[in-house]
Amino acid sequence: MEEIIGGAFRFIFHLLFEVVARIILDCIFYFPGYHISKCLTPKRREPSTAEILVASIFFWLTIGLISFFIYSNIGGASVPQPPTS
């Protein structure tokens, strides 16, 4: 009986992990790259996986750099510095 319950739990958790991981990867990684690639490729052609990958990497690098510069110029300056003795 324990093997059946253990197998059922293993199946359910594996299925949930697959679904959650797939949703997260699709939403965070695939969608931005697909839409950027779709805008840059000629009409009537679906972007390839390599184009989606490159566009996604470029998108997230750009978001990271913009966030870093905004934080370093605006957010980082407003953090109070501890007094030096």
Secondary structure, 3 states (H helix, E strand, C coil): CHHHHHHHHHHHHHHHHHHHHHHHHHHHHHHHHHHHHHHHCCCCCCCCHHHHHHHHHHHHHHHHHHHHHHHHHHHCCCCCCCCCC
